[in-house]
Every structure is written in structure tokens, then in C-alpha cells.
Amino acid sequence: MGAEGTFEREPVALDARITADGSSPWPVEAGRYRLVVARACPWANRSVIVRRLLGLEDAIPMGIAGPLHDERSWRFHLDPDDRDPVLGIEYLGEAYRAADPDFDAGITVPAMVEVSSGKVATNGFQQLTLDFSTQWTAHHRPGAPDLYPADRRDEIDEVIDSFYEDVNNGVYKCGFASTQEAYEQAYRALFSRLDALSDRLAGRRYLVGDTLTEADVRLWVTLVRFDAAYHGHFKCNRHKLTEMPVLWAYSRDLFQTPGFGDTIDFTQIKQHYYGVHDTINPSGVVPLGPDPAGWLTPHGRAELGGRPFGDGTPPGPVAEGERVPPLT
């Protein structure tokens, strides 16, 4: 917690990169790493989406922690015997301490864990998906979209930077603010930025260019959790997403695009936020709503043109063992 009740996100502690050119201690190598995620977490959701869009499932196997954790870290409580079936660990913190026995910083997802040693190679969530796009190209599927095209990177980076603090991190600033002043400041910044994004997307289908890019992935993972968690739990309640017509249509468009909605489990999202943050929700009661059926309603965004995958193709069916429950 920062000064005057503001929320400050801790920097990741194991931020080495996995690269193809030998410039880091961790080389790109199919099957060497296990991507550990949690369905609840937006930062992890980025990596799940990009991995699927690029077809990296075989090169980067995935382990899924459950939505609940305690002071010991994320747990594999949905797996048989409460252990990841490949790494053999009950708590993700075990892989962090394998990398550094004295590790005492935040134990976060996503994390890339070297299977042979059980050590976390990196939890650098900001760089990880960019490296999936630029360093793992030898393992991309045929028809993989270019989510970080070289001629658009400056604009993509600028757009991402414009909403990271106010939106991606901004919902947390609202939820974990410990003073009225800090909360109101974060609240106003959040909705001011959402209004600006709505204006940007009113006449264009995607944030940058006419195809999906890394920028869309990063914005969407916050928007898709907005009504289920942030509006009520984090007091981001000027409007629901469903009451912001442009952003709601944009979000439904992406939800119905292969690689996005098929990574979302609203039940686990709500179980995590309402079940773990006991200072905000001491009872631990998890709400039954909102009704998710609206995510499958027509969005009309195709009229704006654009090609979701550019010169590429949609990803294939979700891998066995990685499917989420259908909306009910």
C-alpha cells in the first residue's frame, strides 16, 4: 500500500526472459517449460489467450491453479491429490522457492516453470506475451495471427500504456484503496479512461489497425471481469459494462472470437475475487449473478470491418483438458 491509502502493485521478482537468440539464461525450447496460470487472474488470462491464438499449446504445456489461495500462494486444488500432475507441487510457491530458497516477494501467475528443475524461470507478465509473439515464432501454428506486428509496435505500446494504470491496474486501485480520497481518485481515472476508450472504439473494431493485437488482449481481460467482479467487489460502480454500449459490444465481439471467450470461467473468477479478498468481503459469500447469457448476444461490430486474424486463421478447438464450462 502506498502513501495516503493508494494501492501500488509490487514489481515481479523473477523477470528474466525466455528468448530464442541466447540473450537470456532461459532458451526457447518446446516442452521445457510449463505455463502455470489461474482462470481467475486477468494477468494470467493474457498468456492463455495469446498462447491459444498462436497455437503454442504443444510447445508450452499449461498447468491451472484453482481460484482459491491463502498466504502460502496459489494452490492446485482442482487437480487430483491437490497437486499439479506434472510438477508434483501443491502450491506454486514451491516452484518459486526452488528458484530462490529465500524468495519472499509476490507469488504470482502467470509463471513459466522449468519442468526438469521445478524452478520458476520467469513471472514477468508484462513481457511474457510479447515474447510468445516474437521469440516463440518457430513454434507458432500455421495461420497464427501477428499480434505484435513490427510496423505497429509503437502505436500498440502507446495504447497499452494509456490504459494500464487507469484500467488494468485501476480497478485494483479502486478495490484496495484504504482512504476515500485514494478511492475517488482511482475511480475517476478509471471511468475517464473507459470513456476515452469508448470514443476510440466507436468507429473502429479494434484498438490498433484493423486486426486483433496485443492491445486488445490486454484491455479485454479487464473488461470481461468488470461486471462479475470489479463493479461490485471493487466498487467500480459508475456503470456496469453492460451499460457502456460501445465497450459492451466490443467485449462481446471478442468474447465470441475463438481464443477469447473459450478461456473464461466466470464461476472461478467470482470464487477468487469474492472468496480470497477477505478484507473487502469478510463473509466470503460469492454472488450468483450476473447472468452471463448476454455475452452470446449479437454485437453488430462486424459492420465496422476489420479482419480479426489478419492474414491468419482462427485457432482450432480448445485442447483436451483446457476447456471451460459453457455459459448457462
C-alpha positions as a LaTeX table, in Angstrom:
\begin{tabular}{lrrr}
\hline
Residue & $x$ (\AA) & $y$ (\AA) & $z$ (\AA) \\
\hline
Met1 & 0.00 & 0.00 & 0.00 \\
Gly2 & 1.35 & 3.38 & $-0.96$ \\
Ala3 & 1.07 & 6.79 & 0.62 \\
Glu4 & $-2.36$ & 8.13 & 1.57 \\
Gly5 & $-4.13$ & 4.82 & 1.08 \\
Thr6 & $-3.28$ & 4.20 & $-2.57$ \\
Phe7 & $-2.72$ & 0.70 & $-3.95$ \\
Glu8 & 0.67 & 0.05 & $-5.51$ \\
Arg9 & 1.38 & $-3.17$ & $-7.39$ \\
Glu10 & 4.63 & $-4.86$ & $-6.42$ \\
Pro11 & 7.07 & $-5.41$ & $-9.29$ \\
Val12 & 7.63 & $-9.02$ & $-10.28$ \\
Ala13 & 10.80 & $-10.53$ & $-8.84$ \\
Leu14 & 11.79 & $-13.20$ & $-11.39$ \\
Asp15 & 11.63 & $-11.22$ & $-14.60$ \\
Ala16 & 14.22 & $-12.97$ & $-16.76$ \\
Arg17 & 13.07 & $-13.51$ & $-20.32$ \\
Ile18 & 12.85 & $-16.71$ & $-22.36$ \\
Thr19 & 14.47 & $-15.86$ & $-25.69$ \\
Ala20 & 15.33 & $-17.50$ & $-28.98$ \\
Asp21 & 18.71 & $-15.85$ & $-29.52$ \\
Gly22 & 20.57 & $-16.94$ & $-26.41$ \\
Ser23 & 20.44 & $-13.49$ & $-24.83$ \\
Ser24 & 18.97 & $-14.83$ & $-21.58$ \\
Pro25 & 19.67 & $-17.81$ & $-19.30$ \\
Trp26 & 16.42 & $-19.38$ & $-20.46$ \\
Pro27 & 16.26 & $-20.52$ & $-24.11$ \\
Val28 & 13.12 & $-21.12$ & $-26.14$ \\
Glu29 & 12.64 & $-24.89$ & $-26.21$ \\
Ala30 & 9.42 & $-26.79$ & $-26.81$ \\
Gly31 & 8.30 & $-28.75$ & $-23.77$ \\
Arg32 & 10.91 & $-27.31$ & $-21.45$ \\
Tyr33 & 8.53 & $-25.03$ & $-19.55$ \\
Arg34 & 5.08 & $-25.34$ & $-18.03$ \\
Leu35 & 2.93 & $-22.22$ & $-18.09$ \\
Val36 & 1.14 & $-22.01$ & $-14.75$ \\
Val37 & $-1.99$ & $-19.86$ & $-14.77$ \\
Ala38 & $-5.27$ & $-19.38$ & $-12.94$ \\
Arg39 & $-8.56$ & $-18.86$ & $-14.74$ \\
Ala40 & $-9.47$ & $-16.11$ & $-12.29$ \\
Cys41 & $-6.46$ & $-13.89$ & $-12.91$ \\
Pro42 & $-6.53$ & $-11.29$ & $-15.72$ \\
Trp43 & $-2.73$ & $-11.15$ & $-15.96$ \\
Ala44 & $-2.63$ & $-14.93$ & $-16.46$ \\
Asn45 & $-5.59$ & $-14.78$ & $-18.85$ \\
Arg46 & $-3.48$ & $-12.69$ & $-21.23$ \\
Ser47 & $-0.99$ & $-15.53$ & $-21.59$ \\
Val48 & $-3.73$ & $-18.15$ & $-22.01$ \\
Ile49 & $-5.31$ & $-16.17$ & $-24.87$ \\
Val50 & $-2.06$ & $-15.41$ & $-26.70$ \\
Arg51 & $-0.81$ & $-18.99$ & $-26.30$ \\
Arg52 & $-4.06$ & $-20.26$ & $-27.83$ \\
Leu53 & $-4.21$ & $-17.72$ & $-30.67$ \\
Leu54 & $-0.61$ & $-18.53$ & $-31.65$ \\
Gly55 & $-1.07$ & $-22.28$ & $-31.31$ \\
Leu56 & 1.61 & $-22.79$ & $-28.68$ \\
Glu57 & $-0.27$ & $-25.49$ & $-26.74$ \\
Asp58 & 2.12 & $-28.30$ & $-27.70$ \\
Ala59 & 5.27 & $-26.22$ & $-27.22$ \\
Ile60 & 4.16 & $-24.75$ & $-23.87$ \\
Pro61 & 2.01 & $-27.13$ & $-21.81$ \\
Met62 & $-0.21$ & $-25.45$ & $-19.23$ \\
Gly63 & $-1.00$ & $-26.08$ & $-15.57$ \\
Ile64 & $-4.04$ & $-24.46$ & $-14.00$ \\
Ala65 & $-4.13$ & $-23.39$ & $-10.36$ \\
Gly66 & $-7.53$ & $-23.18$ & $-8.73$ \\
Pro67 & $-9.29$ & $-19.91$ & $-7.86$ \\
Leu68 & $-8.54$ & $-20.08$ & $-4.13$ \\
His69 & $-5.28$ & $-19.45$ & $-2.35$ \\
Asp70 & $-4.01$ & $-18.49$ & 1.05 \\
Glu71 & $-0.87$ & $-16.87$ & 2.42 \\
Arg72 & 1.13 & $-19.79$ & 1.00 \\
Ser73 & 0.22 & $-18.89$ & $-2.60$ \\
Trp74 & $-1.87$ & $-20.21$ & $-5.46$ \\
Arg75 & $-2.90$ & $-23.86$ & $-5.00$ \\
Phe76 & $-3.59$ & $-26.68$ & $-7.43$ \\
His77 & $-6.75$ & $-27.60$ & $-5.53$ \\
Leu78 & $-8.68$ & $-28.60$ & $-8.65$ \\
Asp79 & $-6.15$ & $-31.29$ & $-9.61$ \\
Pro80 & $-6.16$ & $-34.87$ & $-8.30$ \\
Asp81 & $-4.50$ & $-35.05$ & $-4.87$ \\
Asp82 & $-4.34$ & $-31.22$ & $-4.90$ \\
Arg83 & $-1.10$ & $-31.33$ & $-6.90$ \\
Asp84 & $-0.10$ & $-30.26$ & $-10.38$ \\
Pro85 & 0.14 & $-33.57$ & $-12.27$ \\
Val86 & 3.43 & $-32.64$ & $-13.97$ \\
Leu87 & 5.28 & $-30.53$ & $-11.42$ \\
Gly88 & 4.02 & $-32.55$ & $-8.48$ \\
Ile89 & 3.59 & $-29.48$ & $-6.27$ \\
Glu90 & 0.63 & $-28.40$ & $-4.17$ \\
Tyr91 & 1.48 & $-24.69$ & $-4.02$ \\
Leu92 & 3.00 & $-22.59$ & $-6.77$ \\
Gly93 & 5.25 & $-21.07$ & $-4.10$ \\
Glu94 & 7.22 & $-24.32$ & $-4.12$ \\
Ala95 & 8.43 & $-23.56$ & $-7.64$ \\
Tyr96 & 9.41 & $-20.03$ & $-6.63$ \\
Arg97 & 11.45 & $-21.34$ & $-3.71$ \\
Ala98 & 13.06 & $-23.93$ & $-5.97$ \\
Ala99 & 14.36 & $-20.97$ & $-7.97$ \\
Asp100 & 15.29 & $-19.00$ & $-4.86$ \\
Pro101 & 15.14 & $-20.65$ & $-1.41$ \\
Asp102 & 14.90 & $-17.21$ & 0.20 \\
Phe103 & 12.14 & $-15.94$ & $-2.11$ \\
Asp104 & 9.79 & $-13.66$ & $-0.17$ \\
Ala105 & 8.19 & $-11.48$ & $-2.85$ \\
Gly106 & 4.80 & $-11.91$ & $-4.52$ \\
Ile107 & 3.97 & $-15.37$ & $-5.85$ \\
Thr108 & 2.02 & $-14.58$ & $-8.97$ \\
Val109 & 0.56 & $-16.10$ & $-12.11$ \\
Pro110 & 1.40 & $-16.45$ & $-14.91$ \\
Ala111 & 4.68 & $-18.20$ & $-14.22$ \\
Met112 & 6.83 & $-20.20$ & $-16.60$ \\
Val113 & 8.28 & $-23.14$ & $-14.68$ \\
Glu114 & 11.14 & $-25.27$ & $-15.99$ \\
Val115 & 9.78 & $-28.81$ & $-15.76$ \\
Ser116 & 13.08 & $-30.62$ & $-15.21$ \\
Ser117 & 14.21 & $-28.47$ & $-12.28$ \\
Gly118 & 10.84 & $-27.31$ & $-10.97$ \\
Lys119 & 12.15 & $-23.73$ & $-10.91$ \\
Val120 & 10.24 & $-20.63$ & $-11.97$ \\
Ala121 & 12.08 & $-19.19$ & $-14.96$ \\
Thr122 & 10.01 & $-16.01$ & $-15.13$ \\
Asn123 & 6.85 & $-14.41$ & $-13.81$ \\
Gly124 & 7.35 & $-11.31$ & $-15.95$ \\
Phe125 & 3.74 & $-10.98$ & $-17.05$ \\
Gln126 & 4.28 & $-7.71$ & $-18.92$ \\
Gln127 & 6.87 & $-9.18$ & $-21.29$ \\
Leu128 & 5.71 & $-12.78$ & $-21.44$ \\
Thr129 & 3.01 & $-12.48$ & $-24.09$ \\
Leu130 & 5.17 & $-10.21$ & $-26.24$ \\
Asp131 & 7.82 & $-12.92$ & $-26.17$ \\
Phe132 & 5.23 & $-15.53$ & $-27.11$ \\
Ser133 & 4.68 & $-13.42$ & $-30.25$ \\
Thr134 & 8.31 & $-12.59$ & $-31.03$ \\
Gln135 & 10.53 & $-15.30$ & $-29.51$ \\
Trp136 & 8.45 & $-18.45$ & $-29.99$ \\
Thr137 & 7.76 & $-17.95$ & $-33.71$ \\
Ala138 & 9.34 & $-21.30$ & $-34.65$ \\
His139 & 6.53 & $-22.97$ & $-32.72$ \\
His140 & 3.58 & $-20.88$ & $-33.92$ \\
Arg141 & 0.80 & $-22.77$ & $-35.67$ \\
Pro142 & 0.27 & $-22.28$ & $-39.42$ \\
Gly143 & $-2.02$ & $-19.29$ & $-39.78$ \\
Ala144 & $-1.12$ & $-17.78$ & $-36.42$ \\
Pro145 & $-2.04$ & $-14.07$ & $-36.33$ \\
Asp146 & 0.60 & $-11.41$ & $-35.84$ \\
Leu147 & $-0.47$ & $-9.86$ & $-32.55$ \\
Tyr148 & 2.54 & $-7.57$ & $-32.29$ \\
Pro149 & 3.38 & $-6.50$ & $-35.87$ \\
Ala150 & 6.67 & $-4.66$ & $-36.18$ \\
Asp151 & 5.19 & $-1.72$ & $-38.06$ \\
Arg152 & 2.54 & $-1.14$ & $-35.38$ \\
Arg153 & 4.52 & $-1.74$ & $-32.19$ \\
Asp154 & 4.97 & 1.89 & $-31.24$ \\
Glu155 & 1.24 & 2.52 & $-31.50$ \\
Ile156 & 0.37 & $-0.72$ & $-29.71$ \\
Asp157 & 2.76 & 0.13 & $-26.86$ \\
Glu158 & 1.36 & 3.66 & $-26.62$ \\
Val159 & $-2.24$ & 2.44 & $-26.44$ \\
Ile160 & $-1.38$ & $-0.22$ & $-23.85$ \\
Asp161 & 0.45 & 2.36 & $-21.75$ \\
Ser162 & $-2.56$ & 4.67 & $-21.93$ \\
Phe163 & $-4.87$ & 2.26 & $-20.10$ \\
Tyr164 & $-2.60$ & 0.07 & $-17.98$ \\
Glu165 & $-2.53$ & 2.25 & $-14.85$ \\
Asp166 & $-6.07$ & 3.59 & $-15.08$ \\
Val167 & $-7.91$ & 0.44 & $-16.21$ \\
Asn168 & $-5.93$ & $-2.80$ & $-15.86$ \\
Asn169 & $-4.39$ & $-1.69$ & $-12.59$ \\
Gly170 & $-7.03$ & 0.96 & $-11.96$ \\
Val171 & $-9.74$ & $-1.48$ & $-10.89$ \\
Tyr172 & $-7.36$ & $-2.74$ & $-8.19$ \\
Lys173 & $-6.60$ & 0.82 & $-7.15$ \\
Cys174 & $-10.32$ & 1.28 & $-6.57$ \\
Gly175 & $-10.80$ & $-2.02$ & $-4.80$ \\
Phe176 & $-7.82$ & $-1.85$ & $-2.46$ \\
Ala177 & $-7.80$ & 1.88 & $-1.72$ \\
Ser178 & $-7.83$ & 2.42 & 2.03 \\
Thr179 & $-8.90$ & 6.06 & 2.04 \\
Gln180 & $-11.83$ & 7.83 & 0.45 \\
Glu181 & $-9.54$ & 10.23 & $-1.37$ \\
Ala182 & $-7.44$ & 7.45 & $-2.93$ \\
Tyr183 & $-10.57$ & 5.56 & $-3.98$ \\
Glu184 & $-12.22$ & 8.57 & $-5.59$ \\
Gln185 & $-9.06$ & 9.47 & $-7.48$ \\
Ala186 & $-8.75$ & 5.94 & $-8.88$ \\
Tyr187 & $-12.49$ & 5.77 & $-9.65$ \\
Arg188 & $-12.45$ & 8.99 & $-11.66$ \\
Ala189 & $-9.31$ & 7.99 & $-13.56$ \\
Leu190 & $-10.83$ & 4.59 & $-14.38$ \\
Phe191 & $-14.05$ & 5.90 & $-15.85$ \\
Ser192 & $-12.38$ & 8.81 & $-17.60$ \\
Arg193 & $-10.14$ & 6.32 & $-19.39$ \\
Leu194 & $-13.04$ & 3.98 & $-20.17$ \\
Asp195 & $-14.88$ & 6.93 & $-21.72$ \\
Ala196 & $-11.83$ & 7.70 & $-23.87$ \\
Leu197 & $-11.55$ & 4.07 & $-24.96$ \\
Ser198 & $-15.23$ & 4.06 & $-25.82$ \\
Asp199 & $-14.69$ & 7.10 & $-28.03$ \\
Arg200 & $-11.72$ & 5.39 & $-29.72$ \\
Leu201 & $-13.68$ & 2.20 & $-30.39$ \\
Ala202 & $-16.91$ & 3.86 & $-31.52$ \\
Gly203 & $-15.79$ & 3.92 & $-35.14$ \\
Arg204 & $-13.19$ & 1.16 & $-35.28$ \\
Arg205 & $-13.46$ & $-2.51$ & $-34.47$ \\
Tyr206 & $-10.08$ & $-2.94$ & $-32.78$ \\
Leu207 & $-7.75$ & $-0.70$ & $-30.82$ \\
Val208 & $-4.91$ & $-0.61$ & $-33.37$ \\
Gly209 & $-5.31$ & $-1.16$ & $-37.09$ \\
Asp210 & $-7.99$ & $-3.50$ & $-38.44$ \\
Thr211 & $-6.90$ & $-6.71$ & $-36.72$ \\
Leu212 & $-6.60$ & $-8.07$ & $-33.21$ \\
Thr213 & $-3.38$ & $-7.13$ & $-31.46$ \\
Glu214 & $-1.77$ & $-7.43$ & $-28.04$ \\
Ala215 & $-3.57$ & $-4.21$ & $-27.08$ \\
Asp216 & $-6.99$ & $-5.82$ & $-27.46$ \\
Val217 & $-5.94$ & $-8.82$ & $-25.38$ \\
Arg218 & $-4.74$ & $-6.60$ & $-22.54$ \\
Leu219 & $-7.83$ & $-4.40$ & $-22.42$ \\
Trp220 & $-10.32$ & $-7.24$ & $-22.81$ \\
Val221 & $-9.15$ & $-9.32$ & $-19.84$ \\
Thr222 & $-10.20$ & $-6.44$ & $-17.57$ \\
Leu223 & $-13.46$ & $-5.72$ & $-19.36$ \\
Val224 & $-14.61$ & $-9.35$ & $-19.29$ \\
Arg225 & $-14.29$ & $-9.38$ & $-15.46$ \\
Phe226 & $-15.89$ & $-5.99$ & $-14.97$ \\
Asp227 & $-19.48$ & $-6.86$ & $-14.10$ \\
Ala228 & $-18.67$ & $-10.19$ & $-12.46$ \\
Ala229 & $-16.08$ & $-8.76$ & $-10.07$ \\
Tyr230 & $-14.97$ & $-5.16$ & $-10.38$ \\
His231 & $-18.32$ & $-3.35$ & $-10.49$ \\
Gly232 & $-19.47$ & $-4.68$ & $-7.14$ \\
His233 & $-16.48$ & $-6.15$ & $-5.35$ \\
Phe234 & $-14.08$ & $-3.32$ & $-6.21$ \\
Lys235 & $-16.72$ & $-0.54$ & $-6.11$ \\
Cys236 & $-16.17$ & 0.39 & $-9.79$ \\
Asn237 & $-19.84$ & 1.20 & $-9.99$ \\
Arg238 & $-20.49$ & 4.31 & $-12.05$ \\
His239 & $-21.76$ & 2.00 & $-14.77$ \\
Lys240 & $-21.75$ & $-1.71$ & $-15.47$ \\
Leu241 & $-20.03$ & $-2.83$ & $-18.64$ \\
Thr242 & $-23.47$ & $-3.71$ & $-19.98$ \\
Glu243 & $-24.41$ & $-0.03$ & $-19.56$ \\
Met244 & $-21.50$ & 1.21 & $-21.71$ \\
Pro245 & $-22.77$ & 0.40 & $-25.21$ \\
Val246 & $-19.55$ & 0.61 & $-27.22$ \\
Leu247 & $-17.36$ & $-1.26$ & $-24.75$ \\
Trp248 & $-20.06$ & $-3.86$ & $-24.16$ \\
Ala249 & $-20.40$ & $-4.54$ & $-27.90$ \\
Tyr250 & $-16.59$ & $-4.60$ & $-28.30$ \\
Ser251 & $-16.26$ & $-7.02$ & $-25.41$ \\
Arg252 & $-18.96$ & $-9.34$ & $-26.79$ \\
Asp253 & $-17.29$ & $-9.28$ & $-30.20$ \\
Leu254 & $-14.05$ & $-10.54$ & $-28.68$ \\
Phe255 & $-15.81$ & $-12.99$ & $-26.36$ \\
Gln256 & $-17.36$ & $-14.63$ & $-29.42$ \\
Thr257 & $-13.99$ & $-14.75$ & $-31.21$ \\
Pro258 & $-12.18$ & $-18.11$ & $-30.84$ \\
Gly259 & $-9.38$ & $-17.77$ & $-28.30$ \\
Phe260 & $-11.13$ & $-15.27$ & $-26.03$ \\
Gly261 & $-14.44$ & $-16.40$ & $-24.54$ \\
Asp262 & $-13.33$ & $-20.02$ & $-24.59$ \\
Thr263 & $-10.72$ & $-19.15$ & $-21.93$ \\
Ile264 & $-13.21$ & $-17.66$ & $-19.44$ \\
Asp265 & $-14.71$ & $-19.35$ & $-16.40$ \\
Phe266 & $-16.95$ & $-16.82$ & $-14.65$ \\
Thr267 & $-17.51$ & $-19.13$ & $-11.70$ \\
Gln268 & $-13.80$ & $-19.31$ & $-10.92$ \\
Ile269 & $-13.43$ & $-15.56$ & $-11.43$ \\
Lys270 & $-16.10$ & $-14.86$ & $-8.81$ \\
Gln271 & $-14.84$ & $-17.57$ & $-6.45$ \\
His272 & $-11.41$ & $-15.95$ & $-6.46$ \\
Tyr273 & $-12.29$ & $-12.30$ & $-6.02$ \\
Tyr274 & $-15.10$ & $-12.76$ & $-3.51$ \\
Gly275 & $-13.52$ & $-15.73$ & $-1.74$ \\
Val276 & $-9.92$ & $-14.57$ & $-1.31$ \\
His277 & $-10.11$ & $-10.84$ & $-0.56$ \\
Asp278 & $-11.40$ & $-11.18$ & 2.99 \\
Thr279 & $-10.66$ & $-7.57$ & 3.89 \\
Ile280 & $-13.14$ & $-6.48$ & 1.21 \\
Asn281 & $-15.63$ & $-9.35$ & 1.54 \\
Pro282 & $-15.22$ & $-10.82$ & 5.05 \\
Ser283 & $-18.17$ & $-13.20$ & 4.70 \\
Gly284 & $-16.68$ & $-14.92$ & 1.66 \\
Val285 & $-20.15$ & $-15.13$ & 0.11 \\
Val286 & $-19.91$ & $-15.43$ & $-3.69$ \\
Pro287 & $-22.69$ & $-13.78$ & $-5.73$ \\
Leu288 & $-24.75$ & $-15.89$ & $-8.09$ \\
Gly289 & $-25.05$ & $-13.15$ & $-10.74$ \\
Pro290 & $-24.73$ & $-11.54$ & $-13.12$ \\
Asp291 & $-26.36$ & $-13.72$ & $-15.77$ \\
Pro292 & $-23.63$ & $-14.41$ & $-18.37$ \\
Ala293 & $-26.05$ & $-15.23$ & $-21.21$ \\
Gly294 & $-25.71$ & $-11.72$ & $-22.65$ \\
Trp295 & $-22.16$ & $-12.48$ & $-23.74$ \\
Leu296 & $-23.55$ & $-14.56$ & $-26.61$ \\
Thr297 & $-25.98$ & $-11.94$ & $-27.95$ \\
Pro298 & $-25.36$ & $-10.19$ & $-31.30$ \\
His299 & $-22.87$ & $-7.31$ & $-31.12$ \\
Gly300 & $-23.03$ & $-5.71$ & $-34.57$ \\
Arg301 & $-19.32$ & $-4.87$ & $-34.58$ \\
Ala302 & $-18.60$ & $-6.70$ & $-37.86$ \\
Glu303 & $-20.22$ & $-3.74$ & $-39.64$ \\
Leu304 & $-17.09$ & $-1.75$ & $-38.76$ \\
Gly305 & $-14.99$ & $-4.03$ & $-40.95$ \\
Gly306 & $-11.68$ & $-5.40$ & $-39.85$ \\
Arg307 & $-10.25$ & $-8.89$ & $-40.02$ \\
Pro308 & $-9.83$ & $-10.46$ & $-36.59$ \\
Phe309 & $-6.85$ & $-12.64$ & $-37.52$ \\
Gly310 & $-5.46$ & $-10.53$ & $-40.34$ \\
Asp311 & $-3.91$ & $-12.82$ & $-42.94$ \\
Gly312 & $-4.09$ & $-15.70$ & $-40.49$ \\
Thr313 & $-6.83$ & $-18.08$ & $-39.40$ \\
Pro314 & $-8.80$ & $-18.76$ & $-36.21$ \\
Pro315 & $-7.32$ & $-21.22$ & $-33.74$ \\
Gly316 & $-8.64$ & $-24.77$ & $-33.72$ \\
Pro317 & $-10.66$ & $-26.47$ & $-30.98$ \\
Val318 & $-9.63$ & $-25.96$ & $-27.37$ \\
Ala319 & $-7.18$ & $-28.61$ & $-26.23$ \\
Glu320 & $-8.49$ & $-31.52$ & $-24.20$ \\
Gly321 & $-8.23$ & $-30.74$ & $-20.51$ \\
Glu322 & $-8.30$ & $-26.98$ & $-21.10$ \\
Arg323 & $-11.98$ & $-26.50$ & $-21.87$ \\
Val324 & $-14.05$ & $-24.18$ & $-19.72$ \\
Pro325 & $-17.69$ & $-24.84$ & $-18.81$ \\
Pro326 & $-20.20$ & $-23.50$ & $-21.34$ \\
Leu327 & $-22.25$ & $-20.47$ & $-20.38$ \\
Thr328 & $-25.50$ & $-21.36$ & $-18.70$ \\
\hline
\end{tabular}
